[in-house]
Amino acid sequence: MSRKIVFFGECMVELSKTTLGQFQQSFAGDMYNASVYLKRYIGDEADVSFCTAVGHDQLSQDMVSAFRSEQINDDLVFQSDLNPGLYMIQTDDQGERSFQYWRSNSAARQFMACLKNSPLHDNFPKTDMLVFSGITLAILTDSDRKDFLSFLANQQKSGAQLVFDPNYRPLLWQDVESARHWLNKAYELSDILLPGFEEEQHLFDRHDIDQILDHLSKNGPKEIILKADEDGVFGQTIKGERFQIPHQPAEKVIDTTAAGDSFLGTYIGARLKNSSPTEAVSVAASFAREVVGHKGAIMPIET
């Protein structure tokens, strides 16, 4: 039986610089990217939906068409009076990225308000897994964040597994204290966590791997995948068993834009295929190494 997976967040218009004065337009956003890579990896074994809000404009229509072309369901895409956010990405010779954003008044910021006013809020489809990130929380108001986490908790009680990637972006938060407050609430709630070691250092002043794993699991058993760049990936299974997967550098780095997103999507896909956490990390890391060898967030499907 195909499992139902729902990602929550923002998809934006992506402008990627190709040559002097020219840009390639596509669509991207952390949870959308992850949903695409999950669907590409797992195929018909999962029914994948993306919950967001879009506008009535042509770019919004093109965006929803892009969802459908990737076999991402638009059954949870709401319409708003606002337009999609936009960002421009440029990369240096080492593949490192820099961004300019126009997203402060994007339609996606209204997805929770739209959901609250929809019959779906109290009659949400039976779902196996719900996936969200720190960016999902950051684009919401405090009131909507509270309602969103309450909604997720209710779905969890109905049997849904919650997956959270903090994906901390300082510019999206009012201040560090606000980010800490809401990310901690998401940590406490979720079943599977995929934080980054650098995030834990900057946000919570935690510098020891075991200390981080201990803290993240203090509210009950969690599956934790801690990404530590050149130190590899550290993990803890739901049984409390810990492991480390060494780092393997990519042969070619052109654009690191969706490295973490592709890792997340493929990790979830591998776990849904009953791979162990260590096997899933190896699969996801291999996929991410391939993704960074291509420009833009979404790798060409023929590749």
C-alpha positions in Angstrom: 0.0 0.0 0.0 1.3 3.5 -1.0 2.0 5.6 2.1 0.9 9.2 2.3 3.7 11.8 3.0 3.0 15.5 3.4 5.6 18.3 3.3 4.8 21.7 4.6 6.5 24.9 3.5 7.4 27.5 0.9 8.2 27.1 -2.8 9.7 30.1 -4.4 10.6 31.3 -7.9 14.3 30.6 -8.3 16.5 32.8 -10.6 19.9 31.2 -11.2 22.6 33.1 -12.9 23.9 31.5 -16.0 25.9 34.1 -18.0 26.4 37.8 -17.6 23.0 39.5 -17.3 21.0 36.2 -17.9 19.2 34.0 -15.4 17.4 30.7 -15.6 14.0 30.5 -13.9 12.7 27.5 -12.0 11.0 26.7 -8.7 12.6 25.7 -5.4 12.3 25.8 -1.6 13.7 23.5 1.1 10.6 21.4 1.7 9.6 21.4 -2.0 13.1 20.3 -3.0 13.1 17.5 -0.4 9.6 16.3 -1.6 10.8 16.1 -5.2 13.9 14.1 -4.3 11.8 11.8 -2.1 9.3 11.2 -4.9 12.0 10.6 -7.5 13.7 8.1 -5.2 10.7 6.2 -3.9 8.4 6.4 -6.9 5.0 4.8 -6.5 5.7 3.5 -3.1 4.6 6.9 -1.6 1.9 9.4 -2.3 3.6 12.7 -1.8 1.8 16.1 -1.3 3.1 19.6 -0.7 1.1 21.8 1.6 1.6 25.5 0.8 -0.2 28.6 -0.5 0.2 30.3 -3.9 -1.3 33.2 -5.7 -3.6 33.6 -8.6 -0.8 34.9 -10.9 0.8 33.1 -13.9 3.9 32.2 -12.0 1.8 30.5 -9.3 0.0 28.5 -12.0 3.4 27.5 -13.5 4.6 26.5 -10.0 1.6 24.2 -9.4 2.3 22.7 -12.9 5.8 22.0 -11.8 4.5 20.2 -8.8 2.4 18.0 -11.0 5.3 17.3 -13.4 7.2 15.9 -10.4 4.2 13.8 -9.3 3.8 15.9 -6.2 0.1 16.2 -5.4 -1.4 19.7 -5.2 -4.4 18.6 -3.1 -3.1 20.7 -0.2 -2.1 23.8 -2.2 -4.2 26.8 -1.1 -4.7 30.0 -3.0 -4.0 33.4 -1.5 -4.2 37.0 -2.7 -0.5 37.3 -2.5 2.2 36.2 -5.0 5.0 33.7 -4.6 8.4 34.6 -3.0 11.4 35.0 -5.3 15.1 34.5 -4.8 18.2 34.9 -6.9 21.1 32.6 -6.5 24.7 33.1 -7.5 27.6 30.6 -6.9 31.4 31.2 -6.7 34.1 29.0 -8.3 33.9 26.6 -5.3 30.2 26.0 -5.7 29.3 28.1 -2.6 26.1 30.0 -2.9 24.9 33.5 -2.2 21.2 34.6 -2.2 19.0 37.6 -2.5 15.4 37.2 -1.4 12.1 38.8 -2.1 9.8 36.8 0.2 8.7 39.0 3.1 5.1 39.1 1.8 4.9 35.8 0.0 1.7 33.7 -0.4 3.3 30.7 1.4 3.3 32.7 4.6 -0.5 32.2 4.7 -0.6 28.4 4.3 -1.5 27.8 8.0 -4.2 30.6 7.9 -5.6 29.0 4.8 -5.5 25.5 6.4 -7.3 26.8 9.6 -10.1 28.2 7.4 -10.4 25.0 5.4 -12.5 21.9 6.1 -9.3 20.0 5.8 -8.1 21.3 9.1 -10.5 19.0 11.0 -10.7 16.4 8.3 -7.1 16.0 7.2 -6.4 13.0 5.1 -4.9 10.0 6.9 -1.2 10.5 6.7 1.8 8.4 7.5 4.5 11.1 7.7 4.5 14.9 8.0 7.7 16.7 7.2 8.5 20.3 8.1 11.5 22.6 8.7 12.7 25.6 10.6 12.0 27.6 7.5 8.4 26.3 7.6 8.1 27.8 11.1 10.1 31.0 10.4 7.7 32.2 7.6 4.7 32.0 10.0 3.4 34.4 12.6 3.7 33.3 16.3 0.0 32.6 16.4 0.2 30.5 13.2 3.3 28.7 14.5 1.4 27.7 17.7 -1.6 26.5 15.7 0.7 24.7 13.2 2.5 22.7 16.0 -0.8 21.9 17.6 -2.1 20.7 14.3 1.0 18.5 13.9 0.6 17.1 17.4 -3.0 16.1 16.7 -1.9 14.3 13.5 0.8 12.6 15.5 -1.8 11.3 17.9 -3.7 9.9 14.8 -0.6 7.9 13.9 1.5 10.2 11.7 5.3 10.3 12.2 6.8 13.8 12.4 10.1 14.6 10.7 11.9 17.9 11.4 14.9 19.6 9.8 15.7 22.9 11.7 17.4 24.4 8.6 18.1 27.6 10.6 18.2 30.8 8.5 18.9 33.8 10.8 17.4 36.4 8.4 14.0 34.8 8.6 13.8 35.1 12.4 13.0 38.1 14.5 15.9 37.2 16.8 17.9 34.3 18.0 15.7 33.8 21.1 12.6 33.4 19.0 14.4 30.8 16.8 15.5 28.9 19.9 12.0 28.9 21.4 10.2 27.6 18.3 12.9 25.1 17.2 13.0 23.6 20.7 9.2 23.1 20.5 9.6 21.3 17.2 12.5 19.2 18.6 10.3 18.1 21.5 7.4 17.2 19.3 9.1 15.4 16.4 10.0 11.7 15.9 12.8 12.0 13.5 15.3 14.9 13.7 17.9 16.0 11.2 19.8 18.9 12.7 23.2 20.3 11.7 26.2 20.4 14.1 26.9 24.0 13.1 23.3 25.0 13.8 23.6 23.4 17.3 26.8 25.4 17.9 25.4 28.7 16.8 21.9 28.5 18.3 22.4 26.5 21.5 26.1 26.7 22.2 26.4 22.9 22.1 29.8 21.7 20.9 29.9 18.0 21.9 28.2 15.4 19.8 27.1 13.2 22.7 25.8 16.3 24.5 23.7 17.2 21.5 22.3 13.7 21.1 21.5 13.6 24.8 19.7 16.9 24.7 17.7 16.1 21.6 16.5 12.7 23.0 15.7 14.0 26.5 11.9 14.2 25.8 11.7 10.5 24.7 13.0 8.2 22.0 14.0 10.0 18.8 15.7 9.0 15.6 18.4 11.6 15.2 20.7 12.3 12.2 23.3 14.9 13.1 25.1 16.3 10.0 28.6 17.4 10.9 30.1 18.3 7.5 33.7 17.0 7.2 33.3 15.0 10.4 30.6 13.0 8.8 27.1 12.1 10.0 26.4 11.0 13.6 23.2 9.2 14.4 21.1 7.7 17.2 18.5 5.1 16.5 15.1 4.9 18.2 16.7 2.3 20.5 19.4 4.7 21.6 22.2 3.1 19.6 24.7 5.6 18.3 26.8 5.5 15.1 29.0 7.6 12.8 29.2 7.6 9.0 32.5 9.1 7.7 32.4 12.0 5.3 33.0 11.4 1.6 33.6 14.5 -0.4 31.9 15.0 -3.8 34.0 14.5 -6.9 32.6 17.7 -8.4 30.9 20.6 -6.7 29.1 23.1 -8.9 26.2 24.2 -6.7 25.5 23.3 -3.1 22.0 24.8 -3.0 20.0 21.7 -2.3 22.6 19.4 -0.7 20.7 19.2 2.6 17.3 19.0 1.0 18.2 16.1 -1.3 19.8 14.4 1.7 16.6 14.8 3.7 14.3 13.6 0.9 16.4 10.6 0.1 17.0 9.7 3.7 13.2 9.6 4.3 12.8 7.5 1.1 15.4 5.0 2.2 13.8 4.6 5.6 10.4 4.1 4.0 12.0 1.4 2.0 13.0 -0.2 5.3 16.7 0.6 5.1 18.4 1.0 8.5 19.3 4.5 9.6 23.0 3.8 8.8 22.1 2.5 5.3 19.7 5.4 4.7 22.5 7.9 5.6 24.8 6.3 3.1 22.2 6.4 0.4 21.3 10.0 1.2 24.9 11.2 1.3 25.6 9.5 -2.1 22.6 11.2 -3.6 23.6 14.6 -2.2 27.1 14.2 -3.7 25.5 13.8 -7.1 23.1 16.8 -6.6 25.9 19.3 -5.8 27.5 18.5 -9.2 24.6 20.2 -11.0 23.3 23.8 -11.0 20.1 24.8 -9.3 18.2 23.2 -6.5 16.4 20.6 -8.6 18.7 18.3 -10.7 17.5 17.6 -14.2 15.2 14.6 -14.1 16.9 12.8 -16.9 20.1 12.9 -14.8 
